[in-house]
Amino acid sequence: MDFIERIFGIAPDGGDGTTELIYIAVPFAVGAILVARSWLRRAAERRR
């Protein structure tokens, strides 16, 4: 998990991989929220 260090030659997180983890975790979390919203919206429409 050090692709920023390898590509740019800098270590914004001191080399511990936190920044790279955030770059992976945030899009995953946003995607999960969007899927959950869609699923909940469909479930609510079926109940009507």
C-alpha positions as CSV (number, residue, x, y, z in Angstrom):
1,M,0.0,0.0,0.0
2,D,2.7,2.5,-0.9
3,F,1.7,3.4,-4.5
4,I,1.8,7.2,-3.7
5,E,5.4,6.9,-2.5
6,R,6.4,4.8,-5.6
7,I,4.7,7.1,-8.2
8,F,5.4,10.5,-6.7
9,G,8.4,9.9,-4.5
10,I,6.7,11.5,-1.5
11,A,5.3,10.0,1.7
12,P,2.3,12.2,2.8
13,D,1.4,9.7,5.6
14,G,5.0,9.0,6.7
15,G,5.0,5.7,4.8
16,D,2.4,3.9,6.9
17,G,-0.2,3.5,4.1
18,T,-3.0,5.5,5.7
19,T,-3.5,7.8,2.8
20,E,-3.7,4.9,0.3
21,L,-6.2,3.2,2.6
22,I,-8.4,6.3,2.6
23,Y,-8.2,6.4,-1.2
24,I,-9.6,2.9,-1.3
25,A,-12.0,3.0,1.7
26,V,-13.8,6.2,0.8
27,P,-15.0,5.1,-2.7
28,F,-16.0,1.7,-1.3
29,A,-18.0,3.3,1.5
30,V,-19.7,5.7,-0.9
31,G,-20.6,2.8,-3.2
32,A,-22.0,0.8,-0.4
33,I,-24.1,3.8,0.7
34,L,-25.5,4.3,-2.8
35,V,-26.3,0.6,-3.1
36,A,-28.0,0.5,0.3
37,R,-30.1,3.7,-0.6
38,S,-31.2,2.1,-3.8
39,W,-32.1,-1.2,-2.2
40,L,-34.0,0.6,0.6
41,R,-35.9,2.8,-1.8
42,R,-37.0,-0.3,-3.8
43,A,-38.0,-2.1,-0.7
44,A,-40.1,0.9,0.5
45,E,-41.8,1.1,-2.9
46,R,-42.7,-2.6,-2.8
47,R,-44.4,-2.1,0.6
48,R,-46.8,0.6,-0.8
